[in-house]
Amino acid sequence: MNAALLTELAASTADRDPLTGLEAVARLRAETERVEAVLVRRARAGGATWPQIAAALGVSKQAVHKKHAGRGLLGGRS
């Protein structure tokens, strides 16, 4: 998804119709989750540790490990 579409979706969250805003939020959430998974995969492939990734995301090591370790990422430990 490109930046222009993300910007359009973000703007749609302020639509007068709350259902339109909610649809935009759902699409933004899904895209954010997808992008996070891609970036975590890249970070692990580049040698980042789970604690480093957790710090970048502002969550605990356990939270990021639980969310992403089972997705075929490199190195389940550390």
Secondary structure as UniProt FT lines:
FT   HELIX           3..12
FT   TURN            13..14
FT   HELIX           18..45
FT   TURN            46..47
FT   HELIX           50..57
FT   HELIX           61..68
FT   HELIX           69..71
//
